[in-house]
Amino acid sequence: QVQLVESGGGLVQAGGSLRLSCAASGNTIYISAMGWYRQSPGKERELVAIMPNSGGTNYEDSVKGRFTIARDNAKNTVYLQMNSLKPEDTAVYYCNAVCRRVGVSYNVWGQGTQVTVSS
């Protein structure tokens, strides 16, 4: 099993910055990608950014140029640096690990961390 523990959420004014961290533990050898999703009240959970083991990144359009995802493979940790935050970025942010074992892929989720951006 893989476990994910997030940290770094909070309250920030519009235009400010926050950095989220997510540390993976357990059978981390099965992780093939790590990323971040978010969910606002009344909305579906959406992908924010993801980084596969093979490299490269993928960002949701509204965060491009403002958010940066990074991984420290030695620490099994993924980060999300969020700059120029907007009120519409307010959401619960979830760390995600895509795991693959014996040809089967499955998702592991963190507990979520609240990010609130005030106007």
N, C-alpha and C positions, 0 to 999 in steps of 0.2 A: 504494500500500500504506500501511497504517496500522501503526505500531509503538507498543507500550505498554511503559513501564518503571515498575515499582513500587518503592516503598520504604516503610519504616516498621514492618515487623514486628519481632517480638522476644518476649522472655519477660517476663511481668508477673504479679504476684500477683492473686488474685481480688479484685475490687472496684476494681482499677486501671484505667488508661486507656491507650489507644494511638491514634495517628492514622496511617492509611495514606494514601499519596499515589500517584497514577498519572499520569504525563505521556504524552500522546499526541503523536506526530510523524508526518510524512509527509502523506498526502492526508487531512488531518483534515476537509476540507469534506464528506466522505462520511459522517461520524459522525452518527447520528441519536439515539443514546442512549449513556450510559456508566453503568457500575455495577460492583458487586462480587459475586462468588460465593465460596463456600468449599467445601472438601472435606476430610472427616476420613477416617482409615483405615477401609476397609470400607464406606464410605458413598458415595452418589452426590453429585456436585457440586450444590449448591443455591444459589439466588438469595438474596443477603443484602439488597441494596438496589440500586435502579436509578433513574436520572433522565433522562428523555427531553429532547431539545432544546426541546420544546414546553412544558416545565415540569412540575411535579408530581413526586412521588416515590412509590416503592412499596417497602415493607419486608417482610421475612420476619417472621412473627408474633413469634418469640422474641426479636427484637432491637428491636422497637418500643419507643420510650421510652428506649432505651439507646444506640443507634447513630444517627448523623446523616450523611447523604450530602450533599455539596456539590460544586459545579463552579465552576471559574474559567475561563470560556470564553476570556478573553484569553490565558490560559496553556495552554489545552487540557489542563487538569488536573482530575482528580476526586479527592476526598478522602473518607475514611471515618473519622469520629471515633467511637471506640468507648469508651464509659464503662461503669462497673459491670460489668466483664468477669467472666465465669463460666468455670469449667473446661470446660464444654461448648461454649464458643466456640473452643476449641483446634482449629485447622485450618490448612490452607494456603489463603490468600486470593488469589483471582485477580481482577485487573482485567479488565473486559470492555467492549468497544466494539461496539455494533451499527451496522454500516455499511450504507448503501444506495446502490447505483449502478446506473443504467439499469434501475430497477424490481426489482432483485435485492437481497435483504438477506443479509448474512453477518456472522458473529461474528469478532472479533479478540480474542486473549487475551494477557495479560501472562504473565510467567514464573512468577508465584506468589511469595508471601512467607509465611513461617511465622509464625503467631501461637500462642504457647503460654501458657496461663493456669494457674498453679499454685494449688492449694488451700491 
